């Protein structure tokens, strides 16, 4: 006999609520796992669970695991069964799910470098927006590789034209820019290592200019302005960043 419509609707609503509760419990488990489980915990727990699981499977198949039953009977479990196996797989999944983000390649983005270009002369200076970035490595004396190079783009603050190829710095004036790295993957590891200095090489109407050296660290890149006096000697080892 067909159930009344209201009974069917109540039953469907119960299924929906049950599904939502299961989903909430699952997401809560994932959240707790991400918060509490470290790689070390995951390794130790997996090292304990997997061997015990395999030994239990082998023991059940060859000998059987004694299990309670009727008086006088001693039944033995010959297989762990799908329910227990799925439970163990779920436990291992929750252990290693938080580690997926750690195992995946990290974001190679580097914050834009902030640069203040100063013109101390009495004439305007034209500055190209495309230049080079030079990273001076600390191991040059040991491995014979003194530097790494890459391209960057200078963008004056307030500029609305991304295709501009040059801009002007007026007499006794300064222009603040952001320097966008065009090949950040090359430099991301060095930024985190914080073991190198850097400088910029930009063509200008006065010839190619090299900025003062500045620390290539996360405390500098994206947080402080690198001050660049276009009349300063090239490769000034004391470069400033404020």
C-alpha positions as CSV (number, residue, x, y, z in Angstrom):
1,X,0.0,0.0,0.0
2,X,1.3,3.4,-0.9
3,X,2.3,5.6,2.0
4,X,0.6,9.0,2.5
5,X,2.4,11.9,0.9
6,X,3.2,13.5,4.2
7,X,4.8,10.3,5.5
8,X,7.0,10.1,2.4
9,X,8.0,13.8,2.7
10,X,8.9,13.3,6.4
11,X,11.0,10.3,5.5
12,X,12.8,12.2,2.7
13,X,13.4,15.1,5.1
14,X,14.8,12.6,7.6
15,X,17.2,11.3,5.0
16,X,18.2,14.8,4.1
17,X,18.9,15.7,7.7
18,X,20.8,12.5,8.2
19,X,22.9,13.3,5.2
20,X,23.7,16.8,6.4
21,X,24.7,15.5,9.8
22,X,27.0,12.9,8.2
23,X,28.5,15.6,6.0
24,X,29.0,17.9,9.0
25,X,30.7,15.1,11.0
26,X,33.0,14.3,8.0
27,X,34.0,18.0,7.6
28,X,34.5,18.4,11.3
29,X,36.8,15.3,11.2
30,X,38.8,16.8,8.4
31,X,39.0,20.2,10.2
32,X,40.3,18.5,13.4
33,X,42.7,16.4,11.4
34,X,44.2,19.4,9.6
35,X,44.5,21.3,12.9
36,X,45.9,18.5,15.1
37,X,47.8,16.1,12.8
38,X,51.4,16.9,12.0
39,X,53.6,15.0,9.5
40,X,55.4,13.3,12.5
41,X,52.1,12.2,14.0
42,X,50.9,10.9,10.6
43,X,54.1,8.9,10.1
44,X,54.1,7.4,13.6
45,X,50.4,6.5,13.5
46,X,50.7,5.0,10.0
47,X,53.8,3.0,11.1
48,X,51.6,1.5,13.9
49,X,48.4,1.0,12.0
50,X,49.6,-0.6,8.8
51,X,51.8,-3.4,10.3
52,X,49.1,-4.3,12.8
53,X,46.5,-4.3,10.0
54,X,48.6,-6.6,7.8
55,X,49.4,-8.9,10.7
56,X,45.8,-9.1,11.7
57,X,44.8,-10.0,8.1
58,X,47.5,-12.7,7.9
59,X,46.6,-14.1,11.3
60,X,42.9,-14.2,10.5
61,X,43.5,-16.0,7.2
62,X,46.0,-18.6,8.5
63,X,44.8,-19.3,12.0
64,X,41.7,-17.3,12.7
65,X,41.0,-14.7,15.4
66,X,39.1,-16.2,18.4
67,X,35.8,-14.3,19.0
68,X,33.1,-14.6,21.6
69,X,30.0,-16.6,20.7
70,X,27.7,-19.2,22.1
71,X,28.8,-21.0,25.3
72,X,31.0,-24.0,24.4
73,X,31.7,-22.6,21.0
74,X,34.9,-20.8,19.9
75,X,34.2,-19.2,16.5
76,X,37.1,-17.7,14.7
77,X,37.2,-14.7,12.4
78,X,38.7,-15.6,9.1
79,X,38.5,-12.1,7.6
80,X,38.5,-8.6,9.0
81,X,35.6,-7.7,6.7
82,X,34.9,-4.7,4.5
83,X,33.5,-2.5,7.4
84,X,36.7,-2.7,9.4
85,X,38.9,-2.3,6.3
86,X,37.0,0.8,5.2
87,X,37.3,2.2,8.8
88,X,41.1,1.7,8.7
89,X,41.3,3.3,5.2
90,X,39.3,6.3,6.6
91,X,41.6,6.7,9.5
92,X,44.7,6.7,7.3
93,X,43.0,9.2,5.0
94,X,42.3,11.6,7.9
95,X,46.0,11.2,8.9
96,X,47.4,12.1,5.5
97,X,44.8,14.5,4.2
98,X,46.4,17.5,6.0
99,X,49.8,16.5,4.6
100,X,48.6,16.9,1.0
101,X,49.1,20.7,1.1
102,X,52.6,20.2,2.5
103,X,53.6,17.7,-0.2
104,X,52.2,19.8,-3.1
105,X,54.5,22.4,-4.6
106,X,54.4,25.7,-2.7
107,X,53.1,28.9,-4.2
108,X,56.0,30.5,-6.2
109,X,54.5,34.0,-5.9
110,X,56.9,36.8,-4.7
111,X,55.5,40.1,-3.4
112,X,56.1,43.0,-5.7
113,X,59.3,44.9,-4.8
114,X,58.7,48.5,-3.8
115,X,61.1,51.0,-5.2
116,X,61.6,54.7,-4.8
117,X,63.6,56.2,-7.7
118,X,65.2,59.6,-7.0
119,X,66.5,62.1,-9.5
120,X,68.9,64.5,-7.8
121,X,69.9,66.3,-11.0
122,X,68.4,69.4,-12.6
123,X,67.2,67.5,-15.7
124,X,64.4,65.0,-16.1
125,X,65.5,61.4,-16.5
126,X,63.6,58.8,-18.5
127,X,63.5,55.3,-17.0
128,X,62.6,52.1,-18.9
129,X,59.9,50.0,-17.3
130,X,61.6,46.7,-18.4
131,X,64.8,45.8,-16.7
132,X,66.7,43.0,-15.0
133,X,66.9,41.7,-11.4
134,X,70.2,40.4,-10.2
135,X,70.5,38.1,-7.1
136,X,74.0,38.0,-5.7
137,X,74.5,34.5,-4.2
138,X,76.4,33.8,-1.0
139,X,78.2,30.7,-2.3
140,X,79.9,32.4,-5.2
141,X,83.4,31.7,-3.8
142,X,82.6,28.0,-3.5
143,X,80.6,27.0,-6.6
144,X,81.7,29.6,-9.1
145,X,78.1,30.9,-9.7
146,X,78.2,34.5,-8.6
147,X,74.6,35.5,-9.4
148,X,71.2,34.7,-10.8
149,X,69.4,37.0,-13.2
150,X,65.8,37.5,-14.3
151,X,63.5,40.1,-15.8
152,X,61.2,42.5,-14.0
153,X,58.8,45.3,-14.8
154,X,58.7,48.7,-13.1
155,X,55.2,50.1,-12.7
156,X,54.9,53.7,-11.4
157,X,52.3,54.0,-8.7
158,X,49.0,55.4,-10.1
159,X,49.9,54.3,-13.6
160,X,46.8,53.2,-15.6
161,X,48.7,52.0,-18.7
162,X,50.2,48.5,-18.2
163,X,51.8,48.8,-21.7
164,X,53.9,51.9,-21.0
165,X,57.5,51.3,-21.9
166,X,59.1,54.2,-20.0
167,X,58.3,57.0,-17.6
168,X,60.0,60.2,-16.5
169,X,61.4,61.3,-13.2
170,X,61.4,65.1,-12.9
171,X,64.4,67.2,-11.7
172,X,65.0,67.0,-7.9
173,X,62.0,64.6,-7.8
174,X,61.3,61.0,-7.1
175,X,58.8,58.4,-8.3
176,X,57.6,55.4,-6.3
177,X,57.1,52.2,-8.3
178,X,56.4,48.5,-7.8
179,X,58.8,46.1,-9.5
180,X,57.0,42.9,-10.6
181,X,59.1,39.8,-11.1
182,X,58.4,38.2,-14.5
183,X,60.0,34.8,-13.6
184,X,59.4,34.5,-9.8
185,X,60.0,30.7,-9.7
186,X,63.7,31.3,-10.0
187,X,63.9,33.4,-6.9
188,X,61.2,32.1,-4.5
189,X,63.6,29.6,-2.8
190,X,66.2,32.3,-2.2
191,X,63.6,34.7,-0.8
192,X,62.7,32.1,1.9
193,X,66.4,31.3,2.5
194,X,67.2,35.0,3.1
195,X,70.8,34.4,2.3
196,X,71.4,36.7,-0.6
197,X,71.5,40.4,-1.7
198,X,69.9,41.8,-4.8
199,X,70.0,44.8,-7.1
200,X,68.1,46.1,-10.1
201,X,69.5,47.0,-13.6
202,X,67.4,49.5,-15.5
203,X,68.1,51.4,-18.8
204,X,67.6,55.2,-18.4
205,X,68.3,58.2,-20.6
206,X,71.6,58.6,-18.7
207,X,72.6,55.1,-19.5
208,X,72.1,51.8,-17.7
209,X,71.9,52.2,-13.9
210,X,72.4,49.6,-11.2
211,X,70.6,50.1,-7.9
212,X,72.2,49.7,-4.5
213,X,72.3,46.2,-3.1
214,X,69.5,45.4,-0.7
215,X,68.7,42.3,1.4
216,X,66.5,39.8,-0.5
217,X,64.3,38.8,2.4
218,X,60.6,38.8,3.2
219,X,61.3,41.6,5.6
220,X,62.3,43.8,2.7
221,X,60.5,42.5,-0.4
222,X,57.0,43.8,-0.4
223,X,57.3,45.6,2.9
224,X,60.0,48.3,2.5
225,X,60.9,50.8,-0.1
226,X,64.3,50.3,-1.8
227,X,65.7,53.8,-2.2
228,X,67.5,54.3,-5.5
229,X,69.4,57.5,-6.3
230,X,70.1,57.4,-10.0
231,X,73.3,59.4,-9.5
232,X,74.6,56.9,-6.8
233,X,77.7,54.8,-7.7
234,X,76.8,51.5,-9.3
235,X,76.9,48.5,-7.0
236,X,76.8,50.5,-3.8
237,X,77.2,47.7,-1.2
238,X,75.4,49.7,1.4
239,X,72.1,50.0,-0.4
240,X,69.1,51.2,1.6
241,X,65.7,49.9,2.2
242,X,63.2,51.6,4.4
